[in-house]
Amino acid sequence: MQPGLDMPSQPQKIPLFLRFKERSVSGAFVALTVLAMVGWIYLLSSMFARFVLWFFS
């Protein structure tokens, strides 16, 4: 009876760890994507602001 009771506890630990690992990897990917988008928006907006200041000066 003891090995039968011990078996269900082990498969519950592994999917929890894998689920956390998958969430952390996808979270890091989303964070990198958002960071890249913010960088491009900042770059393009600063270039546009310089062009407007150059055009009206």
GUGU-357787 format. One record per residue: residue number from 1; x, y, z of N, C-alpha, C, CB in turn; residue in three letters. Coordinates in Angstrom, 2 decimals, always signed. Each point is the difference from the previous one (the first is absolute). Last residue first. Glycine has a CB too. Layout:
! residues N
@k:NUM	nx:X	ny:Y	nz:Z	cax:X	cay:Y	caz:Z	cx:X	cy:Y	cz:Z	cbx:X	cby:Y	cbz:Z	r:ALA
...
***
This chain:
! residues 57
@k:57	nx:+12.85	ny:+75.32	nz:-36.95	cax:+1.02	cay:+0.90	caz:+0.50	cx:+0.55	cy:+0.90	cz:-1.10	cbx:+0.58	cby:-1.69	cbz:+1.73	r:SER
@k:56	nx:-3.88	ny:-1.99	nz:-2.09	cax:-0.57	cay:+1.29	caz:+0.39	cx:+1.05	cy:+0.96	cz:+0.54	cbx:-2.12	cby:-1.17	cbz:+0.50	r:PHE
@k:55	nx:+3.32	ny:-3.26	nz:-2.00	cax:-0.82	cay:+0.56	caz:-1.07	cx:-0.50	cy:+1.40	cz:+0.36	cbx:-0.69	cby:-2.33	cbz:-0.66	r:PHE
@k:54	nx:+3.17	ny:-0.30	nz:+3.81	cax:+0.86	cay:+0.46	caz:-1.10	cx:-0.81	cy:+0.71	cz:-1.07	cbx:+1.57	cby:-1.88	cbz:+0.45	r:TRP
@k:53	nx:-3.91	ny:-0.10	nz:+3.12	cax:+0.77	cay:+1.13	caz:+0.49	cx:+0.92	cy:+0.56	cz:-1.09	cbx:-0.10	cby:-0.97	cbz:+2.33	r:LEU
@k:52	nx:-2.32	ny:-2.90	nz:-3.36	cax:-0.93	cay:+1.13	caz:+0.15	cx:+0.77	cy:+1.22	cz:+0.50	cbx:-1.92	cby:-1.58	cbz:+0.49	r:VAL
@k:51	nx:+4.34	ny:-2.43	nz:-0.80	cax:-0.35	cay:+0.49	caz:-1.33	cx:-0.93	cy:+1.21	cz:+0.09	cbx:+0.26	cby:-2.33	cbz:-0.92	r:PHE
@k:50	nx:+0.89	ny:+0.13	nz:+4.91	cax:+1.15	cay:+0.72	caz:-0.56	cx:-0.30	cy:+0.56	cz:-1.38	cbx:+1.52	cby:-1.48	cbz:+1.31	r:ARG
@k:49	nx:-4.79	ny:-1.23	nz:+0.67	cax:+0.09	cay:+1.27	caz:+0.72	cx:+1.19	cy:+0.81	cz:-0.50	cbx:-1.06	cby:-1.05	cbz:+2.03	r:ALA
@k:48	nx:+0.53	ny:-3.28	nz:-3.75	cax:-1.07	cay:+0.88	caz:-0.50	cx:+0.07	cy:+1.37	cz:+0.68	cbx:-1.45	cby:-2.01	cbz:-0.46	r:PHE
@k:47	nx:+4.37	ny:-1.33	nz:+2.00	cax:+0.39	cay:+0.42	caz:-1.34	cx:-1.03	cy:+0.96	cz:-0.59	cbx:+1.21	cby:-2.18	cbz:-0.32	r:MET
@k:46	nx:-2.21	ny:+0.24	nz:+4.44	cax:+1.08	cay:+0.97	caz:+0.16	cx:+0.50	cy:+0.48	cz:-1.36	cbx:+0.67	cby:-1.08	cbz:+2.17	r:SER
@k:45	nx:-3.94	ny:-2.28	nz:-2.11	cax:-0.57	cay:+1.26	caz:+0.47	cx:+1.09	cy:+1.05	cz:+0.21	cbx:-1.87	cby:-1.26	cbz:+1.09	r:SER
@k:44	nx:+3.16	ny:-3.12	nz:-2.38	cax:-0.73	cay:+0.67	caz:-1.07	cx:-0.58	cy:+1.34	cz:+0.45	cbx:-0.53	cby:-2.24	cbz:-0.97	r:LEU
@k:43	nx:+2.76	ny:-0.42	nz:+4.22	cax:+0.93	cay:+0.39	caz:-1.06	cx:-0.72	cy:+0.78	cz:-1.10	cbx:+1.40	cby:-2.00	cbz:+0.50	r:LEU
@k:42	nx:-3.98	ny:+0.12	nz:+2.98	cax:+0.82	cay:+1.11	caz:+0.49	cx:+0.93	cy:+0.51	cz:-1.09	cbx:-0.12	cby:-0.94	cbz:+2.33	r:TYR
@k:41	nx:-2.42	ny:-2.87	nz:-3.28	cax:-0.88	cay:+1.17	caz:+0.09	cx:+0.78	cy:+1.22	cz:+0.48	cbx:-1.97	cby:-1.49	cbz:+0.48	r:ILE
@k:40	nx:+4.24	ny:-2.64	nz:-0.57	cax:-0.26	cay:+0.49	caz:-1.36	cx:-0.88	cy:+1.23	cz:+0.02	cbx:+0.24	cby:-2.31	cbz:-0.87	r:TRP
@k:39	nx:+0.56	ny:+0.19	nz:+5.00	cax:+1.23	cay:+0.58	caz:-0.54	cx:-0.19	cy:+0.56	cz:-1.39	cbx:+1.29	cby:-1.59	cbz:+1.37	r:GLY
@k:38	nx:-4.81	ny:-0.77	nz:+0.64	cax:+0.15	cay:+1.30	caz:+0.65	cx:+1.27	cy:+0.69	cz:-0.52	cbx:-1.21	cby:-0.84	cbz:+2.06	r:VAL
@k:37	nx:+0.45	ny:-3.55	nz:-3.52	cax:-1.00	cay:+0.91	caz:-0.57	cx:+0.13	cy:+1.39	cz:+0.60	cbx:-1.54	cby:-1.93	cbz:-0.38	r:MET
@k:36	nx:+4.26	ny:-1.46	nz:+2.15	cax:+0.42	cay:+0.34	caz:-1.35	cx:-0.98	cy:+0.97	cz:-0.66	cbx:+1.12	cby:-2.24	cbz:-0.19	r:ALA
@k:35	nx:-2.26	ny:+0.55	nz:+4.42	cax:+1.16	cay:+0.88	caz:+0.12	cx:+0.50	cy:+0.43	cz:-1.38	cbx:+0.63	cby:-1.13	cbz:+2.15	r:LEU
@k:34	nx:-4.06	ny:-2.07	nz:-1.91	cax:-0.51	cay:+1.32	caz:+0.38	cx:+1.15	cy:+1.01	cz:+0.11	cbx:-1.91	cby:-1.09	cbz:+1.24	r:VAL
@k:33	nx:+3.08	ny:-3.37	nz:-2.10	cax:-0.73	cay:+0.55	caz:-1.13	cx:-0.51	cy:+1.40	cz:+0.31	cbx:-0.67	cby:-2.31	cbz:-0.69	r:THR
@k:32	nx:+2.77	ny:-0.12	nz:+4.15	cax:+0.97	cay:+0.42	caz:-1.03	cx:-0.70	cy:+0.63	cz:-1.19	cbx:+1.53	cby:-1.83	cbz:+0.74	r:LEU
@k:31	nx:-4.26	ny:+0.01	nz:+2.61	cax:+0.70	cay:+1.18	caz:+0.51	cx:+1.03	cy:+0.51	cz:-1.02	cbx:-0.33	cby:-0.84	cbz:+2.35	r:ALA
@k:30	nx:-1.95	ny:-3.17	nz:-3.29	cax:-0.91	cay:+1.14	caz:-0.10	cx:+0.69	cy:+1.27	cz:+0.47	cbx:-1.98	cby:-1.53	cbz:+0.35	r:VAL
@k:29	nx:+4.37	ny:-2.46	nz:+0.16	cax:-0.15	cay:+0.32	caz:-1.42	cx:-0.92	cy:+1.20	cz:-0.21	cbx:+0.37	cby:-2.41	cbz:-0.56	r:PHE
@k:28	nx:+0.15	ny:+0.72	nz:+4.91	cax:+1.23	cay:+0.65	caz:-0.43	cx:-0.08	cy:+0.38	cz:-1.47	cbx:+1.30	cby:-1.29	cbz:+1.72	r:ALA
@k:27	nx:-4.86	ny:-1.18	nz:+0.01	cax:+0.02	cay:+1.34	caz:+0.60	cx:+1.25	cy:+0.77	cz:-0.40	cbx:-1.33	cby:-0.86	cbz:+1.90	r:GLY
@k:26	nx:+0.93	ny:-3.64	nz:-3.16	cax:-0.90	cay:+0.83	caz:-0.80	cx:-0.06	cy:+1.42	cz:+0.56	cbx:-1.35	cby:-2.04	cbz:-0.60	r:SER
@k:25	nx:+3.92	ny:-1.04	nz:+2.99	cax:+0.60	cay:+0.19	caz:-1.31	cx:-0.90	cy:+0.88	cz:-0.86	cbx:+1.13	cby:-2.24	cbz:+0.17	r:VAL
@k:24	nx:-2.71	ny:+1.03	nz:+4.07	cax:+1.12	cay:+0.93	caz:+0.13	cx:+0.66	cy:+0.25	cz:-1.35	cbx:+0.37	cby:-0.80	cbz:+2.35	r:SER
@k:23	nx:-3.90	ny:-2.34	nz:-2.10	cax:-0.49	cay:+1.36	caz:+0.23	cx:+1.14	cy:+0.98	cz:+0.10	cbx:-1.98	cby:-0.92	cbz:+1.18	r:ARG
@k:22	nx:+3.03	ny:-3.64	nz:-1.58	cax:-0.58	cay:+0.50	caz:-1.24	cx:-0.51	cy:+1.43	cz:+0.17	cbx:-0.63	cby:-2.33	cbz:-0.63	r:GLU
@k:21	nx:+2.26	ny:+0.17	nz:+4.46	cax:+1.10	cay:+0.25	caz:-0.94	cx:-0.54	cy:+0.56	cz:-1.31	cbx:+1.34	cby:-1.85	cbz:+1.06	r:LYS
@k:20	nx:-4.42	ny:+0.47	nz:+2.18	cax:+0.67	cay:+1.22	caz:+0.44	cx:+1.13	cy:+0.37	cz:-0.95	cbx:-0.58	cby:-0.53	cbz:+2.38	r:PHE
@k:19	nx:-1.59	ny:-3.52	nz:-3.16	cax:-0.93	cay:+1.10	caz:-0.26	cx:+0.62	cy:+1.32	cz:+0.40	cbx:-1.96	cby:-1.53	cbz:+0.35	r:ARG
@k:18	nx:+4.30	ny:-2.37	nz:+0.68	cax:+0.04	cay:+0.25	caz:-1.44	cx:-0.92	cy:+1.15	cz:-0.37	cbx:+0.54	cby:-2.41	cbz:-0.41	r:LEU
@k:17	nx:-0.56	ny:+0.98	nz:+4.89	cax:+1.29	cay:+0.62	caz:-0.32	cx:+0.09	cy:+0.33	cz:-1.49	cbx:+1.06	cby:-1.26	cbz:+1.89	r:PHE
@k:16	nx:-4.85	ny:-1.05	nz:-0.47	cax:-0.02	cay:+1.33	caz:+0.61	cx:+1.29	cy:+0.73	cz:-0.34	cbx:-1.48	cby:-0.83	cbz:+1.87	r:LEU
@k:15	nx:+1.01	ny:-3.71	nz:-3.17	cax:-0.71	cay:+0.94	caz:-0.87	cx:-0.07	cy:+1.41	cz:+0.57	cbx:-1.33	cby:-1.91	cbz:-0.83	r:PRO
@k:14	nx:+3.52	ny:-1.43	nz:+3.52	cax:+0.69	cay:+0.27	caz:-1.26	cx:-0.80	cy:+0.94	cz:-0.91	cbx:+1.09	cby:-2.25	cbz:+0.18	r:ILE
@k:13	nx:-2.82	ny:+0.64	nz:+4.08	cax:+1.08	cay:+0.98	caz:+0.16	cx:+0.61	cy:+0.37	cz:-1.36	cbx:+0.48	cby:-0.92	cbz:+2.29	r:LYS
@k:12	nx:-3.86	ny:-2.43	nz:-1.93	cax:-0.58	cay:+1.31	caz:+0.24	cx:+1.09	cy:+1.07	cz:+0.14	cbx:-1.95	cby:-1.09	cbz:+1.12	r:GLN
@k:11	nx:+2.96	ny:-3.64	nz:-1.67	cax:-0.42	cay:+0.67	caz:-1.25	cx:-0.63	cy:+1.37	cz:+0.22	cbx:-0.33	cby:-2.25	cbz:-0.96	r:PRO
@k:10	nx:+1.73	ny:-0.29	nz:+4.88	cax:+1.10	cay:+0.42	caz:-0.86	cx:-0.47	cy:+0.63	cz:-1.31	cbx:+1.36	cby:-1.81	cbz:+1.00	r:GLN
@k:9	nx:-4.41	ny:-0.07	nz:+2.27	cax:+0.57	cay:+1.25	caz:+0.47	cx:+1.12	cy:+0.48	cz:-0.92	cbx:-0.59	cby:-0.64	cbz:+2.34	r:SER
@k:8	nx:-1.83	ny:-3.58	nz:-2.96	cax:-0.74	cay:+1.19	caz:-0.44	cx:+0.64	cy:+1.31	cz:+0.46	cbx:-2.05	cby:-1.38	cbz:+0.06	r:PRO
@k:7	nx:+4.13	ny:-2.92	nz:+1.20	cax:+0.05	cay:+0.32	caz:-1.43	cx:-0.80	cy:+1.26	cz:-0.37	cbx:+0.29	cby:-2.43	cbz:-0.43	r:MET
@k:6	nx:-0.14	ny:+0.31	nz:+4.88	cax:+1.11	cay:+0.91	caz:-0.27	cx:+0.01	cy:+0.46	cz:-1.47	cbx:+1.32	cby:-1.13	cbz:+1.82	r:ASP
@k:5	nx:-4.43	ny:-2.10	nz:-0.12	cax:-0.33	cay:+1.32	caz:+0.53	cx:+1.08	cy:+1.02	cz:-0.32	cbx:-1.30	cby:-1.10	cbz:+1.82	r:LEU
@k:4	nx:+1.92	ny:-3.39	nz:-3.11	cax:-1.17	cay:+0.51	caz:-0.71	cx:-0.41	cy:+1.38	cz:+0.50	cbx:-0.75	cby:-2.34	cbz:-0.34	r:GLY
@k:3	nx:+4.28	ny:-0.05	nz:+2.49	cax:+0.41	cay:+0.52	caz:-1.32	cx:-1.17	cy:+0.55	cz:-0.79	cbx:+1.86	cby:-1.64	cbz:-0.01	r:PRO
@k:2	nx:-2.94	ny:-0.22	nz:+4.30	cax:+0.84	cay:+1.19	caz:+0.10	cx:+0.50	cy:+0.50	cz:-1.37	cbx:+0.69	cby:-0.79	cbz:+2.26	r:GLN
@k:1	nx:-3.22	ny:-3.32	nz:-1.63	cax:-0.82	cay:+1.20	caz:+0.00	cx:+0.86	cy:+1.26	cz:+0.00	cbx:-1.79	cby:-1.26	cbz:+1.21	r:MET
***
